[in-house]
């Protein structure tokens, strides 16, 4: 179901779409308050026909994950668990921290509940076996660059320099894999022998280093438990809810031992039952978490349990059971998970409300100050200009959604049409480019898409007062757009004092959350513009004469400087010799040759 801005607001499935959709619009069919609110916002339907219920379930999960629809119950934080990846597809494999399983030939271990434990384990393995941590493409890049610091301090075997063969290197990788499979005895024995040997040779510094490594191995062995598909692997899941808040608690049992737990906050809609929330949680969670246990214990029986079992079994490659135990130790585990969920909900309720006060509550406060509908502001865009006496003027656009920065939608603008320190003209250019780009993309795509430029803000926040606001209003008028514009006004001490809106200044309570949000937005716009300007200044200060020659970019410049000891030596080279440089072609070589000979003639 799509909303008025063509955004996806709900994804669902049904055996009979015609029957299901008709139900939404029948007055006699009570779907509850949530469905009633949703129906009012439906602009159009889009449907996909599948061959089976299972295909429909998989598609539903994927689409919900992609579009995050407003009226679907979903995980609030969308957590993913860490894995350890061994890149066996590479000639010189690496051991890496990863949050995704990819079909790329790597071997994965996990998932783990502790990010810290995974990072410690990766660091430990790299130190124990002197594995490479760089991202160089080997063997193609062997000998092309100097060895890194890790090689010089004895923490890498130097495969990038050809100091070790692939076969020898893979012996250490095999030992690392044994370690990850749970074989710690050989490693501990080897480290203890090295510690004793170093101690006998009075090399106490090395002995202490081995002692610390032994401690790390033992700590890792205590925390890390292997997950095997033929063992007693279970996830115990229970939910606690109150009003619009809900917490799901998951206990992880691997090989019959509880290795950890995690809680998740989920978005709750009006009329959602506990069964609804559990079902949506299972679909959302196991879509993003590749490890699936043999058994899943729930506090409620689900109508769709059989279908979910089939889906999970297909994903795992082995039979998966969804059970709702009613007695015995298994039921006690579910009750324990529910108690923990309630505890987290009670403890974090105030924290959640405080956070929402800083974000969503602050946006409602700003809307109220400007006499706009309290729920009308979701997306805010703020703009700022930065320059030094007009040198390399730049503009910044920062985006806040629901009171939080959305950094993926930030944009930088290098001023192209304005010379000198003219902030108003620069801002006119930035705003014109931003909204023209958005209108053009909408025309090409037939409406609003996930691309940030097609999504216009609910309010524009200008870093300044009357002048900046009028510039923004002028641009919107020229483009035929209607978006509220407010200016964030500062006092003589450069501190935010109020908002300029509809030709009047509105004071703000400095202790309010709305004021703090405006300050954060203003500071972020300023920081982003300054950061971009600083990077351009840095680039401008590091300049080579080769940068002025057409066809010579960073790679060719580096190759030329590596081949020729000085500019003098380069100027004496023939076109053929220049063309023989790595990465050069005849046209670029001719440009370099002509550059030097033109200099000689002048």
C-alpha positions as a Python dict, from the first residue, in 0.01 Angstrom:
ca = {
    (1, 'X'): (0, 0, 0),
    (2, 'X'): (137, 339, -104),
    (3, 'X'): (73, 677, 59),
    (4, 'X'): (13, 1017, -102),
    (5, 'X'): (387, 1071, -159),
    (6, 'X'): (409, 724, -317),
    (7, 'X'): (592, 592, -11),
    (8, 'X'): (523, 233, 97),
    (9, 'X'): (308, 247, 413),
    (10, 'X'): (217, -122, 454),
    (11, 'X'): (322, -461, 317),
    (12, 'X'): (98, -763, 368),
    (13, 'X'): (11, -1098, 214),
    (14, 'X'): (-309, -1299, 162),
    (15, 'X'): (-430, -1613, -12),
    (16, 'X'): (-698, -1401, -181),
    (17, 'X'): (-586, -1043, -237),
    (18, 'X'): (-927, -943, -375),
    (19, 'X'): (-1104, -1066, -61),
    (20, 'X'): (-844, -921, 178),
    (21, 'X'): (-834, -574, 19),
    (22, 'X'): (-1215, -557, 2),
    (23, 'X'): (-1231, -618, 377),
    (24, 'X'): (-1040, -296, 449),
    (25, 'X'): (-1318, -88, 291),
    (26, 'X'): (-1623, -264, 434),
    (27, 'X'): (-1779, -65, 723),
    (28, 'X'): (-1910, -386, 879),
    (29, 'X'): (-1561, -537, 902),
    (30, 'X'): (-1387, -405, 1214),
    (31, 'X'): (-1010, -419, 1160),
    (32, 'X'): (-938, -195, 1459),
    (33, 'X'): (-805, 157, 1495),
    (34, 'X'): (-466, 89, 1332),
    (35, 'X'): (-625, -42, 1011),
    (36, 'X'): (-878, 244, 1010),
    (37, 'X'): (-595, 499, 1029),
    (38, 'X'): (-402, 316, 758),
    (39, 'X'): (-696, 296, 516),
    (40, 'X'): (-735, 676, 528),
    (41, 'X'): (-376, 713, 405),
    (42, 'X'): (-385, 461, 118),
    (43, 'X'): (-327, 633, -216),
    (44, 'X'): (-277, 326, -435),
    (45, 'X'): (-216, -49, -423),
    (46, 'X'): (64, -247, -579),
    (47, 'X'): (55, -627, -584),
    (48, 'X'): (285, -917, -672),
    (49, 'X'): (152, -1267, -737),
    (50, 'X'): (356, -1562, -605),
    (51, 'X'): (329, -1939, -656),
    (52, 'X'): (294, -2035, -290),
    (53, 'X'): (232, -1912, 64),
    (54, 'X'): (599, -1967, 142),
    (55, 'X'): (711, -1745, -147),
    (56, 'X'): (466, -1479, -29),
    (57, 'X'): (607, -1495, 325),
    (58, 'X'): (966, -1459, 202),
    (59, 'X'): (873, -1169, -26),
    (60, 'X'): (681, -998, 254),
    (61, 'X'): (984, -1023, 486),
    (62, 'X'): (1220, -882, 222),
    (63, 'X'): (992, -592, 130),
    (64, 'X'): (931, -494, 493),
    (65, 'X'): (1307, -501, 550),
    (66, 'X'): (1366, -281, 244),
    (67, 'X'): (1089, -22, 282),
    (68, 'X'): (1036, -10, 663),
    (69, 'X'): (663, 71, 618),
    (70, 'X'): (491, 294, 872),
    (71, 'X'): (205, 54, 955),
    (72, 'X'): (404, -268, 981),
    (73, 'X'): (522, -386, 1322),
    (74, 'X'): (903, -391, 1312),
    (75, 'X'): (1220, -398, 1515),
    (76, 'X'): (1297, -45, 1626),
    (77, 'X'): (1677, -80, 1620),
    (78, 'X'): (1719, -345, 1346),
    (79, 'X'): (2016, -512, 1516),
    (80, 'X'): (2251, -747, 1336),
    (81, 'X'): (2493, -982, 1507),
    (82, 'X'): (2868, -996, 1452),
    (83, 'X'): (3052, -1279, 1283),
    (84, 'X'): (3417, -1364, 1227),
    (85, 'X'): (3495, -1394, 857),
    (86, 'X'): (3797, -1582, 718),
    (87, 'X'): (3845, -1477, 354),
    (88, 'X'): (3946, -1817, 215),
    (89, 'X'): (3872, -1700, -140),
    (90, 'X'): (4185, -1480, -121),
    (91, 'X'): (4533, -1619, -187),
    (92, 'X'): (4648, -1466, 142),
    (93, 'X'): (4332, -1482, 359),
    (94, 'X'): (4241, -1237, 635),
    (95, 'X'): (4044, -1273, 958),
    (96, 'X'): (3781, -998, 975),
    (97, 'X'): (3493, -865, 1184),
    (98, 'X'): (3169, -889, 984),
    (99, 'X'): (2799, -823, 1033),
    (100, 'X'): (2681, -990, 711),
    (101, 'X'): (2715, -1336, 563),
    (102, 'X'): (2791, -1320, 192),
    (103, 'X'): (2821, -1600, -60),
    (104, 'X'): (3175, -1500, -151),
    (105, 'X'): (3378, -1808, -57),
    (106, 'X'): (3458, -1687, 296),
    (107, 'X'): (3418, -1909, 602),
    (108, 'X'): (3208, -1756, 880),
    (109, 'X'): (3197, -1822, 1255),
    (110, 'X'): (2915, -1705, 1477),
    (111, 'X'): (2687, -1531, 1534),
    (112, 'X'): (2819, -1390, 1861),
    (113, 'X'): (2629, -1177, 2109),
    (114, 'X'): (2929, -968, 2217),
    (115, 'X'): (3085, -727, 1968),
    (116, 'X'): (3373, -671, 2209),
    (117, 'X'): (3449, -1045, 2229),
    (118, 'X'): (3455, -1071, 1849),
    (119, 'X'): (3691, -776, 1809),
    (120, 'X'): (3917, -916, 2082),
    (121, 'X'): (3922, -1255, 1910),
    (122, 'X'): (4006, -1105, 1569),
    (123, 'X'): (4288, -896, 1721),
    (124, 'X'): (4416, -1197, 1911),
    (125, 'X'): (4428, -1420, 1601),
    (126, 'X'): (4604, -1153, 1396),
    (127, 'X'): (4869, -1117, 1667),
    (128, 'X'): (4904, -1491, 1735),
    (129, 'X'): (4953, -1590, 1373),
    (130, 'X'): (5096, -1266, 1229),
    (131, 'X'): (4816, -1238, 974),
    (132, 'X'): (4779, -946, 738),
    (133, 'X'): (4517, -682, 819),
    (134, 'X'): (4555, -468, 504),
    (135, 'X'): (4307, -469, 214),
    (136, 'X'): (4572, -495, -60),
    (137, 'X'): (4493, -716, -356),
    (138, 'X'): (4748, -995, -339),
    (139, 'X'): (4942, -1127, -525),
    (140, 'X'): (4882, -844, -779),
    (141, 'X'): (5017, -576, -542),
    (142, 'X'): (5322, -766, -410),
    (143, 'X'): (5621, -535, -390),
    (144, 'X'): (5441, -226, -523),
    (145, 'X'): (5434, -45, -190),
    (146, 'X'): (5639, -47, 127),
    (147, 'X'): (5559, -291, 404),
    (148, 'X'): (5330, -149, 673),
    (149, 'X'): (5412, -88, 1039),
    (150, 'X'): (5273, -427, 1142),
    (151, 'X'): (5550, -602, 948),
    (152, 'X'): (5821, -387, 1108),
    (153, 'X'): (5697, -459, 1462),
    (154, 'X'): (5673, -832, 1394),
    (155, 'X'): (5292, -859, 1376),
    (156, 'X'): (5270, -947, 1005),
    (157, 'X'): (5466, -1195, 793),
    (158, 'X'): (5492, -952, 500),
    (159, 'X'): (5297, -1130, 222),
    (160, 'X'): (5268, -791, 47),
    (161, 'X'): (5647, -802, -5),
    (162, 'X'): (5661, -1166, -108),
    (163, 'X'): (5841, -1264, 215),
    (164, 'X'): (5615, -1569, 266),
    (165, 'X'): (5452, -1807, 20),
    (166, 'X'): (5079, -1865, 4),
    (167, 'X'): (5125, -2225, 121),
    (168, 'X'): (5325, -2124, 429),
    (169, 'X'): (5082, -1844, 509),
    (170, 'X'): (4782, -2078, 489),
    (171, 'X'): (4934, -2301, 759),
    (172, 'X'): (4876, -2012, 1001),
    (173, 'X'): (4525, -1956, 863),
    (174, 'X'): (4448, -2324, 927),
    (175, 'X'): (4561, -2281, 1289),
    (176, 'X'): (4336, -1975, 1322),
    (177, 'X'): (4041, -2178, 1191),
    (178, 'X'): (4117, -2456, 1441),
    (179, 'X'): (4111, -2194, 1714),
    (180, 'X'): (3772, -2065, 1596),
    (181, 'X'): (3645, -2424, 1588),
    (182, 'X'): (3724, -2446, 1960),
    (183, 'X'): (4066, -2614, 1959),
    (184, 'X'): (4252, -2405, 2219),
    (185, 'X'): (4472, -2674, 2377),
    (186, 'X'): (4744, -2675, 2112),
    (187, 'X'): (4764, -2295, 2108),
    (188, 'X'): (4785, -2270, 2487),
    (189, 'X'): (5054, -2536, 2496),
    (190, 'X'): (5256, -2360, 2225),
    (191, 'X'): (5228, -2022, 2398),
    (192, 'X'): (5322, -2167, 2737),
    (193, 'X'): (5632, -2328, 2584),
    (194, 'X'): (5734, -1997, 2425),
    (195, 'X'): (5675, -1814, 2752),
    (196, 'X'): (5892, -2059, 2946),
    (197, 'X'): (6166, -2047, 2681),
    (198, 'X'): (6171, -1665, 2685),
    (199, 'X'): (6181, -1669, 3065),
    (200, 'X'): (6477, -1912, 3069),
    (201, 'X'): (6662, -1681, 2828),
    (202, 'X'): (6591, -1388, 3065),
    (203, 'X'): (6379, -1224, 2794),
    (204, 'X'): (6116, -1115, 3043),
    (205, 'X'): (5952, -865, 2809),
    (206, 'X'): (5867, -1139, 2555),
    (207, 'X'): (5765, -1374, 2837),
    (208, 'X'): (5519, -1112, 2964),
    (209, 'X'): (5379, -1067, 2612),
    (210, 'X'): (5321, -1445, 2585),
    (211, 'X'): (5161, -1444, 2930),
    (212, 'X'): (4915, -1176, 2818),
    (213, 'X'): (4833, -1373, 2503),
    (214, 'X'): (4765, -1684, 2716),
    (215, 'X'): (4523, -1480, 2929),
    (216, 'X'): (4347, -1355, 2615),
    (217, 'X'): (4312, -1708, 2476),
    (218, 'X'): (4165, -1835, 2803),
    (219, 'X'): (3922, -1541, 2820),
    (220, 'X'): (3813, -1603, 2460),
    (221, 'X'): (3770, -1974, 2526),
    (222, 'X'): (3544, -1889, 2822),
    (223, 'X'): (3325, -1651, 2620),
    (224, 'X'): (3310, -1824, 2285),
    (225, 'X'): (3094, -2131, 2233),
    (226, 'X'): (3066, -2314, 1901),
    (227, 'X'): (2720, -2339, 1744),
    (228, 'X'): (2659, -2672, 1575),
    (229, 'X'): (2346, -2768, 1387),
    (230, 'X'): (2331, -3116, 1543),
    (231, 'X'): (2342, -2990, 1905),
    (232, 'X'): (2071, -2855, 2131),
    (233, 'X'): (2043, -2505, 1988),
    (234, 'X'): (1745, -2297, 2093),
    (235, 'X'): (1625, -1940, 2093),
    (236, 'X'): (1378, -1865, 2373),
    (237, 'X'): (1163, -1565, 2286),
    (238, 'X'): (914, -1374, 2499),
    (239, 'X'): (755, -1031, 2475),
    (240, 'X'): (636, -772, 2726),
    (241, 'X'): (425, -476, 2615),
    (242, 'X'): (267, -168, 2766),
    (243, 'X'): (67, 94, 2575),
    (244, 'X'): (284, 179, 2272),
    (245, 'X'): (602, 19, 2406),
    (246, 'X'): (713, -343, 2365),
    (247, 'X'): (1032, -534, 2438),
    (248, 'X'): (1126, -876, 2305),
    (249, 'X'): (1377, -1078, 2509),
    (250, 'X'): (1577, -1354, 2337),
    (251, 'X'): (1782, -1614, 2526),
    (252, 'X'): (2046, -1795, 2319),
    (253, 'X'): (2102, -2162, 2408),
    (254, 'X'): (2381, -2337, 2220),
    (255, 'X'): (2481, -2699, 2283),
    (256, 'X'): (2250, -2697, 2582),
    (257, 'X'): (2420, -2398, 2746),
    (258, 'X'): (2287, -2045, 2768),
    (259, 'X'): (2556, -1831, 2606),
    (260, 'X'): (2385, -1493, 2612),
    (261, 'X'): (2072, -1288, 2578),
    (262, 'X'): (1958, -979, 2391),
    (263, 'X'): (1655, -754, 2400),
    (264, 'X'): (1487, -565, 2118),
    (265, 'X'): (1248, -272, 2119),
    (266, 'X'): (976, -296, 1858),
    (267, 'X'): (731, -47, 1712),
    (268, 'X'): (381, -126, 1835),
    (269, 'X'): (70, -16, 1652),
    (270, 'X'): (-275, 24, 1804),
    (271, 'X'): (-460, -310, 1821),
    (272, 'X'): (-147, -524, 1775),
    (273, 'X'): (-189, -847, 1971),
    (274, 'X'): (98, -1033, 2133),
    (275, 'X'): (72, -1298, 1861),
    (276, 'X'): (96, -1026, 1592),
    (277, 'X'): (407, -880, 1754),
    (278, 'X'): (575, -1220, 1796),
    (279, 'X'): (504, -1317, 1436),
    (280, 'X'): (642, -992, 1298),
    (281, 'X'): (944, -1018, 1524),
    (282, 'X'): (1024, -1370, 1400),
    (283, 'X'): (1001, -1261, 1037),
    (284, 'X'): (1202, -942, 1088),
    (285, 'X'): (1468, -1095, 1313),
    (286, 'X'): (1538, -1417, 1124),
    (287, 'X'): (1543, -1236, 788),
    (288, 'X'): (1850, -1047, 907),
    (289, 'X'): (2013, -1311, 1131),
    (290, 'X'): (2144, -1601, 922),
    (291, 'X'): (2200, -1845, 1212),
    (292, 'X'): (1877, -2027, 1291),
    (293, 'X'): (1858, -2272, 1585),
    (294, 'X'): (1688, -2611, 1571),
    (295, 'X'): (1415, -2502, 1814),
    (296, 'X'): (1243, -2172, 1889),
    (297, 'X'): (1038, -2147, 2209),
    (298, 'X'): (761, -1886, 2224),
    (299, 'X'): (521, -1780, 2497),
    (300, 'X'): (226, -1787, 2254),
    (301, 'X'): (112, -2031, 1986),
    (302, 'X'): (99, -1872, 1641),
    (303, 'X'): (-156, -1948, 1371),
    (304, 'X'): (116, -1921, 1108),
    (305, 'X'): (363, -2142, 1301),
    (306, 'X'): (359, -2417, 1037),
    (307, 'X'): (434, -2174, 755),
    (308, 'X'): (707, -2003, 958),
    (309, 'X'): (863, -2343, 1038),
    (310, 'X'): (878, -2428, 667),
    (311, 'X'): (1037, -2091, 586),
    (312, 'X'): (1298, -2122, 862),
    (313, 'X'): (1370, -2486, 772),
    (314, 'X'): (1436, -2387, 410),
    (315, 'X'): (1669, -2108, 524),
    (316, 'X'): (1858, -2336, 764),
    (317, 'X'): (1867, -2645, 546),
    (318, 'X'): (1742, -2859, 839),
    (319, 'X'): (1408, -2898, 1016),
    (320, 'X'): (1325, -2613, 1254),
    (321, 'X'): (1056, -2642, 1523),
    (322, 'X'): (851, -2357, 1674),
    (323, 'X'): (711, -2466, 2011),
    (324, 'X'): (513, -2309, 2295),
    (325, 'X'): (593, -2521, 2604),
    (326, 'X'): (329, -2519, 2876),
    (327, 'X'): (503, -2710, 3157),
    (328, 'X'): (840, -2821, 3291),
    (329, 'X'): (1183, -2661, 3259),
    (330, 'X'): (1121, -2543, 2904),
    (331, 'X'): (818, -2343, 3014),
    (332, 'X'): (1023, -2197, 3302),
    (333, 'X'): (1280, -2071, 3049),
    (334, 'X'): (1005, -1893, 2854),
    (335, 'X'): (870, -1742, 3178),
    (336, 'X'): (1222, -1628, 3267),
    (337, 'X'): (1256, -1458, 2928),
    (338, 'X'): (920, -1284, 2982),
    (339, 'X'): (1026, -1162, 3328),
    (340, 'X'): (1346, -1019, 3180),
    (341, 'X'): (1149, -849, 2902),
    (342, 'X'): (923, -684, 3161),
    (343, 'X'): (1226, -577, 3363),
    (344, 'X'): (1390, -414, 3059),
    (345, 'X'): (1061, -248, 2964),
    (346, 'X'): (1018, -98, 3313),
    (347, 'X'): (1381, 15, 3338),
    (348, 'X'): (1402, 165, 2993),
    (349, 'X'): (1057, 320, 2968),
    (350, 'X'): (1169, 648, 3118),
    (351, 'X'): (1486, 642, 2908),
    (352, 'X'): (1281, 587, 2591),
    (353, 'X'): (1043, 871, 2679),
    (354, 'X'): (1334, 1101, 2751),
    (355, 'X'): (1495, 1015, 2417),
    (356, 'X'): (1167, 1068, 2233),
    (357, 'X'): (1131, 1402, 2412),
    (358, 'X'): (1467, 1506, 2269),
    (359, 'X'): (1372, 1400, 1917),
    (360, 'X'): (1006, 1357, 1820),
    (361, 'X'): (884, 1567, 2115),
    (362, 'X'): (1127, 1846, 2021),
    (363, 'X'): (999, 1849, 1662),
    (364, 'X'): (640, 1873, 1785),
    (365, 'X'): (747, 2160, 2009),
    (366, 'X'): (900, 2346, 1713),
    (367, 'X'): (586, 2285, 1503),
    (368, 'X'): (371, 2423, 1785),
    (369, 'X'): (592, 2735, 1813),
    (370, 'X'): (545, 2799, 1441),
    (371, 'X'): (170, 2730, 1469),
    (372, 'X'): (197, 2430, 1237),
    (373, 'X'): (18, 2094, 1295),
    (374, 'X'): (217, 1914, 1567),
    (375, 'X'): (274, 1602, 1353),
    (376, 'X'): (355, 1794, 1034),
    (377, 'X'): (734, 1802, 1078),
    (378, 'X'): (927, 1479, 1026),
    (379, 'X'): (1209, 1582, 792),
    (380, 'X'): (1409, 1901, 849),
    (381, 'X'): (1681, 2031, 615),
    (382, 'X'): (1928, 2297, 727),
    (383, 'X'): (2169, 2489, 504),
    (384, 'X'): (2487, 2683, 571),
    (385, 'X'): (2762, 2858, 371),
    (386, 'X'): (3133, 2855, 457),
    (387, 'X'): (3421, 3055, 302),
    (388, 'X'): (3726, 3260, 391),
    (389, 'X'): (3698, 3602, 227),
    (390, 'X'): (3511, 3438, -59),
    (391, 'X'): (3781, 3175, -120),
    (392, 'X'): (3634, 2838, -222),
    (393, 'X'): (3282, 2905, -95),
    (394, 'X'): (3090, 2587, -12),
    (395, 'X'): (2742, 2504, 104),
    (396, 'X'): (2617, 2229, 330),
    (397, 'X'): (2282, 2055, 359),
    (398, 'X'): (2215, 1845, 668),
    (399, 'X'): (1903, 1639, 727),
    (400, 'X'): (1729, 1549, 1052),
    (401, 'X'): (1446, 1294, 1047),
    (402, 'X'): (1235, 1242, 1357),
    (403, 'X'): (1478, 1463, 1546),
    (404, 'X'): (1790, 1259, 1459),
    (405, 'X'): (2064, 1322, 1201),
    (406, 'X'): (2021, 1125, 876),
    (407, 'X'): (2380, 1145, 757),
    (408, 'X'): (2323, 938, 443),
    (409, 'X'): (2116, 1231, 308),
    (410, 'X'): (2373, 1504, 386),
    (411, 'X'): (2498, 1687, 76),
    (412, 'X'): (2790, 1919, -6),
    (413, 'X'): (2784, 2197, -264),
    (414, 'X'): (3087, 2368, -417),
    (415, 'X'): (2975, 2718, -520),
    (416, 'X'): (3009, 2753, -899),
    (417, 'X'): (2844, 3082, -1004),
    (418, 'X'): (2936, 3325, -725),
    (419, 'X'): (3270, 3499, -684),
    (420, 'X'): (3371, 3670, -360),
    (421, 'X'): (3213, 3663, -13),
    (422, 'X'): (2842, 3682, -105),
    (423, 'X'): (2655, 3447, 129),
    (424, 'X'): (2308, 3540, 0),
    (425, 'X'): (2395, 3470, -364),
    (426, 'X'): (2577, 3151, -262),
    (427, 'X'): (2273, 3033, -66),
    (428, 'X'): (2046, 3112, -362),
    (429, 'X'): (2265, 2888, -580),
    (430, 'X'): (2273, 2603, -326),
    (431, 'X'): (1896, 2599, -270),
    (432, 'X'): (1821, 2628, -642),
    (433, 'X'): (2050, 2336, -722),
    (434, 'X'): (1908, 2124, -439),
    (435, 'X'): (1540, 2163, -532),
    (436, 'X'): (1590, 2170, -912),
    (437, 'X'): (1776, 1841, -883),
    (438, 'X'): (1490, 1697, -679),
    (439, 'X'): (1225, 1811, -927),
    (440, 'X'): (1422, 1669, -1219),
    (441, 'X'): (1462, 1332, -1045),
    (442, 'X'): (1089, 1322, -965),
    (443, 'X'): (1012, 1384, -1333),
    (444, 'X'): (1250, 1108, -1442),
    (445, 'X'): (1128, 856, -1184),
    (446, 'X'): (760, 943, -1201),
    (447, 'X'): (741, 1057, -837),
    (448, 'X'): (913, 1040, -501),
    (449, 'X'): (1174, 765, -460),
    (450, 'X'): (1413, 665, -186),
    (451, 'X'): (1669, 905, -337),
    (452, 'X'): (1715, 1192, -92),
    (453, 'X'): (1679, 1474, -346),
    (454, 'X'): (1327, 1366, -443),
    (455, 'X'): (1222, 1371, -78),
    (456, 'X'): (1152, 1734, 9),
    (457, 'X'): (1166, 1857, 370),
    (458, 'X'): (862, 1939, 581),
    (459, 'X'): (1047, 2256, 687),
    (460, 'X'): (1365, 2436, 577),
    (461, 'X'): (1583, 2572, 858),
    (462, 'X'): (1817, 2853, 750),
    (463, 'X'): (2129, 2943, 946),
    (464, 'X'): (2040, 3309, 988),
    (465, 'X'): (1751, 3551, 1011),
    (466, 'X'): (1542, 3764, 778),
    (467, 'X'): (1789, 3780, 486),
    (468, 'X'): (1852, 3406, 462),
    (469, 'X'): (1483, 3322, 504),
    (470, 'X'): (1382, 3559, 224),
    (471, 'X'): (1645, 3406, -8),
    (472, 'X'): (1497, 3059, 56),
    (473, 'X'): (1140, 3186, 3),
    (474, 'X'): (1249, 3350, -323),
    (475, 'X'): (1397, 3023, -454),
    (476, 'X'): (1083, 2827, -358),
    (477, 'X'): (865, 3085, -533),
    (478, 'X'): (1080, 3066, -848),
    (479, 'X'): (1043, 2687, -853),
    (480, 'X'): (673, 2682, -763),
    (481, 'X'): (724, 2502, -431),
    (482, 'X'): (547, 2557, -99),
    (483, 'X'): (760, 2459, 201),
    (484, 'X'): (772, 2642, 538),
    (485, 'X'): (1101, 2827, 598),
    (486, 'X'): (1234, 2932, 937),
    (487, 'X'): (1557, 3109, 1028),
    (488, 'X'): (1770, 3005, 1327),
    (489, 'X'): (1859, 3347, 1472),
    (490, 'X'): (2171, 3401, 1684),
    (491, 'X'): (2251, 3680, 1928),
    (492, 'X'): (2566, 3900, 1942),
    (493, 'X'): (2748, 3621, 2124),
    (494, 'X'): (2672, 3376, 1839),
    (495, 'X'): (2423, 3181, 2052),
    (496, 'X'): (2082, 3072, 1922),
    (497, 'X'): (1812, 3299, 2058),
    (498, 'X'): (1499, 3227, 1849),
    (499, 'X'): (1332, 3145, 1518),
    (500, 'X'): (1248, 3389, 1238),
    (501, 'X'): (923, 3282, 1072),
    (502, 'X'): (670, 3468, 855),
    (503, 'X'): (846, 3803, 909),
    (504, 'X'): (860, 3785, 1288),
    (505, 'X'): (1105, 3657, 1542),
    (506, 'X'): (974, 3393, 1782),
    (507, 'X'): (1161, 3355, 2112),
    (508, 'X'): (1237, 3003, 2241),
    (509, 'X'): (1270, 2879, 2596),
    (510, 'X'): (1643, 2799, 2627),
    (511, 'X'): (1569, 2505, 2857),
    (512, 'X'): (1327, 2338, 2615),
    (513, 'X'): (1402, 2029, 2403),
    (514, 'X'): (1296, 2223, 2092),
    (515, 'X'): (1569, 2479, 2161),
    (516, 'X'): (1830, 2206, 2209),
    (517, 'X'): (1726, 2040, 1880),
    (518, 'X'): (1757, 2369, 1690),
    (519, 'X'): (2103, 2422, 1841),
    (520, 'X'): (2211, 2069, 1739),
    (521, 'X'): (2079, 2123, 1386),
    (522, 'X'): (2251, 2460, 1353),
    (523, 'X'): (2581, 2331, 1490),
    (524, 'X'): (2568, 2027, 1259),
    (525, 'X'): (2507, 2240, 948),
    (526, 'X'): (2796, 2467, 1045),
    (527, 'X'): (3028, 2176, 1126),
    (528, 'X'): (2953, 1998, 799),
    (529, 'X'): (3017, 2313, 591),
    (530, 'X'): (3342, 2394, 776),
    (531, 'X'): (3462, 2033, 741),
    (532, 'X'): (3404, 2038, 364),
    (533, 'X'): (3568, 2377, 327),
    (534, 'X'): (3869, 2258, 527),
    (535, 'X'): (3910, 1951, 304),
    (536, 'X'): (3904, 2170, -8),
    (537, 'X'): (4162, 2405, 144),
    (538, 'X'): (4386, 2110, 225),
    (539, 'X'): (4360, 1981, -130),
    (540, 'X'): (4433, 2326, -265),
    (541, 'X'): (4746, 2357, -53),
    (542, 'X'): (4885, 2019, -168),
    (543, 'X'): (4923, 2083, -539),
    (544, 'X'): (5165, 1941, -797),
    (545, 'X'): (5248, 2093, -1134),
    (546, 'X'): (5143, 1756, -1278),
    (547, 'X'): (4785, 1832, -1165),
    (548, 'X'): (4775, 2106, -1432),
    (549, 'X'): (4842, 1861, -1715),
    (550, 'X'): (4531, 1715, -1886),
    (551, 'X'): (4491, 1342, -1839),
    (552, 'X'): (4715, 1323, -1530),
    (553, 'X'): (4525, 1211, -1222),
    (554, 'X'): (4648, 1086, -882),
    (555, 'X'): (4752, 739, -1009),
    (556, 'X'): (4948, 859, -1312),
    (557, 'X'): (5104, 1139, -1109),
    (558, 'X'): (5222, 886, -852),
    (559, 'X'): (5360, 655, -1124),
    (560, 'X'): (5553, 940, -1288),
    (561, 'X'): (5700, 1059, -959),
    (562, 'X'): (5803, 701, -877),
    (563, 'X'): (5977, 652, -1214),
    (564, 'X'): (6154, 989, -1239),
    (565, 'X'): (6370, 1114, -955),
    (566, 'X'): (6302, 1481, -1031),
    (567, 'X'): (6105, 1717, -1255),
    (568, 'X'): (6427, 1778, -1447),
    (569, 'X'): (6461, 1407, -1526),
    (570, 'X'): (6097, 1397, -1633),
    (571, 'X'): (6143, 1699, -1863),
    (572, 'X'): (6427, 1524, -2046),
    (573, 'X'): (6230, 1205, -2113),
    (574, 'X'): (6101, 1122, -2462),
    (575, 'X'): (5735, 1066, -2543),
    (576, 'X'): (5801, 692, -2580),
    (577, 'X'): (5972, 676, -2241),
    (578, 'X'): (5685, 865, -2075),
    (579, 'X'): (5428, 637, -2243),
    (580, 'X'): (5615, 335, -2102),
    (581, 'X'): (5528, 451, -1747),
    (582, 'X'): (5273, 235, -1563),
    (583, 'X'): (4916, 342, -1635),
    (584, 'X'): (5013, 596, -1902),
    (585, 'X'): (4878, 605, -2259),
    (586, 'X'): (5023, 782, -2563),
    (587, 'X'): (4787, 1081, -2533),
    (588, 'X'): (4875, 1149, -2168),
    (589, 'X'): (5245, 1101, -2240),
    (590, 'X'): (5221, 1356, -2522),
    (591, 'X'): (5049, 1605, -2289),
    (592, 'X'): (5334, 1571, -2034),
    (593, 'X'): (5599, 1603, -2308),
    (594, 'X'): (5431, 1913, -2457),
    (595, 'X'): (5393, 2070, -2110),
    (596, 'X'): (5769, 2059, -2042),
    (597, 'X'): (5868, 2169, -2392),
    (598, 'X'): (5623, 2458, -2382),
    (599, 'X'): (5789, 2568, -2058),
    (600, 'X'): (6134, 2549, -2221),
    (601, 'X'): (6018, 2759, -2518),
    (602, 'X'): (5881, 3031, -2289),
}
